[in-house]
Amino acid sequence: MALRRSSALVLMLALSVLSWGCTKGKDEGGSTQKSGPQMHLSEKTAKTVGLTEILKKQKLANYPTATIGEAFDGYSHFPRREWKEAKPDNGKTYVDFIGWFNPGVLNEKEVKDGIVGRGIQVKFVINPDGSYSAAMVSRLDARPDSRVDVYPLVDSAGVLAKIYENKEIRF
């Protein structure tokens, strides 16, 4: 019964994302969320595509030059990229984009301090009504013991702009 209820919730959320009208709001990085064009997908497609793939086809209002997927998957300074989707019981869906820089971005002091990798995490939130936003941008510092330290960034809008402009991000 719980699986059937969960499947129904996922389907309803996916269909609401696909059919939302225009929504407006500001995320913490100053990015106004914006719905994409209305899409009509079959129930089977909505179940198999996943909300990450749907989100990647949308645009953030302050960055209308490219879709989320084009900007993040096309950012040349991330040799390794990950997309992760989580659906907690609060009705929202969280999609995390994680991009890792080349190890050469680390300076000597950072290496001595035990940092072995650096990346960026962008947390997107998809609400039950279909609105979405880039809610938080964080710097990631990887450690040799597989621990990753997360540092939320104040200038998330500046980081997003650099990703969309394909310009190098420096800390």
Secondary structure, DSSP 4 states (H G I P E B T S, - for coil): -HHHHHHHHHHHHHHHHHH------B-TTSPBP---------HHHHHHH-HHHHHHTS-BTTBTTS-HHHHHHT-TT-SEEEEEEE--TTS-EEEEEEEE--GGGS-HHHHHTT--EEEEEEEEEE-TTS-EEEEEEEEEEE-TTS-EEEEE-S-HHHHHHHHHHT-----
